[in-house]
Amino acid sequence: MSEPAPDNGGLSPSVSAQSTLSPFLQALQSNDIETLTQLRHALRTPLNQIIGYSEMLLESIEDINAERLLRDIKKIHTAGGQLLALFNDALAPWKIETGKIDLLSMRREMLTPLNAIIGYSELCQEEAAEAGKPDVVSDLKRINQAGYNLHHLFESKEFAVKIDFGPTPAVASPAPHAVPVQPMPASKPAPPVEFLGNASARYTGNLLVVDDDSMNREMLARRLQRSGFNITTAENGRIALELLKQRAFDLVLLDIIMPELNGFHTLEFIKADPKLRHLPVIMLTALDEVDSTVRCIEAGAEDYVPKPFNTIILHARINASLEKKRLRDQEQAYLAELQAERAKSDRLLLNVLPTAIADRLKQGERTIVDSFREATVVFADIVGFTSFSANIAPSRTVQLLNDLFSGFDKLAETYELEKIKTIGDSYMVVGGVPTARPEHAERCALMALDMLEVLNHFNRRNSLTLDIRIGINSGPVVAGIIGTRKFSYDLWGDTVNVASRMESHSLPGMIQVSPSTYALLTDKFILEERGKIDVKSRGFMSTYRLVGRKP
């Protein structure tokens, strides 16, 4: 086993602890709680890498039957666990707050496990190289680098200065035995690995890993890729937000302590964006204070996982977050489907009922009957259509009627009139119902004149010579809903009966109006007196022919 090179400070107890640790002692003497808290975070970052990579190696080595290599890597993993327990105890939050920190004792106790990590990682590199396992060598170099980073971080006299400028201090120069870590090459995700939790669920998806430490990103990305996820990485919050704008992700794993834009602020930006606010975010950090946990959850984080990661807990929390997202997405899909069906139902309802009446029905009204003192009713009937339709196919009959009446429907919409119904080849429309309009007679007159034009275009388009009779009357009406399952909006009253008589006693191509309608139109329209007709139940009544609008 090779020893650490002397020019990097070594790990020998003979190093002057007093001079090396003076920056931390000064921080302790000045009761600088923030600096000591950041020290705890900085020490746990390389430790997270040591434990994480050794766990991945243990999983892979078991598959290749290298017993001695497996045994030595277990020693590295055990030493990492010992360091974690040591740091958690020596730099516990309550000790920092009460000033009961013994950095010298912590340094002495960390030497043995740290020596084991660096020594065994170098020894295992040689064994893996001899066995022809370059991937294993690469991960062991990362463990070795993290060990030296941990050593330099604790021994460096400049650390107290560096920690003020960034959350994760970098080593000024790499150790002689350390090999720079290269970015992880893109690789095809392995087949999905079933997480703990829902035994029948296999979770996959697009995950975004955000961490300013390259080895942390690489390690976590590889571990998640082996579980079947598609992984994208970002080195800070700003880049992460840009990626979230460009692509859809199922979950974000977000480090808290980062330069440029830290995890807290990144989380706030995500939750403030209406398009991203429901995206689950799991916070990752070497900080484990209760305040940090509360702040993350209050800001909208789905969960919180401390470093170094417990693999089972990390997978279980990712599993739970994705399950909640799946259920929410399912809920949103059902809601969208429900809204689409409701919109379809509303459209169908509006095809048979006026908008105002449909709204009242949806609000719970069941008996709808209204009286209108002033309204104008129009009846139109196609002359001779019954005999005409007897000589053509039924489908052609329906097609022609639909074409003509669709033109009439557009006119009713244009003049804001309400179509009541069609009965065979007859068409009925009303003005001033269900919404009162003072110009109801004028609007009905304009529509009647345009109906003649629509029929002319229809005849030319279909090479036909059909004609139409139109009758108009004005007066009070009663309107309401008929039926409880199949709704129908209809009109009643003498005004409706007289309008029907005006149509039936009219002539082809003529618009015949009653005296009450004549009185409402005479100032703006050209009307010709036609004479008196015998109207059932009303006796003789003067009638008028609507010719056109006055210039």
DAWO-V894330 format. One record per helix or strand of 3 or more residues. SS is the DSSP state (H for helix, E for strand). FROM is the first residue (numbers start at 1). LEN is the number of residues. If there is no record, write none. Layout:
ss={SS	SS}
from={FROM	FROM}
len={LEN	LEN}
This chain:
ss={H	H	H	H	H	H	H	H	H	E	H	E	H	E	H	E	H	E	H	H	E	H	H	E	E	H	E	E	H	E	H	E	E}
from={6	17	22	33	67	93	103	134	159	206	214	230	237	251	263	280	290	303	311	355	369	385	394	418	426	440	467	488	494	511	515	525	539}
len={3	4	8	29	24	6	28	22	4	5	13	5	10	5	10	6	10	4	42	8	15	5	21	6	6	23	16	5	11	4	7	11	11}
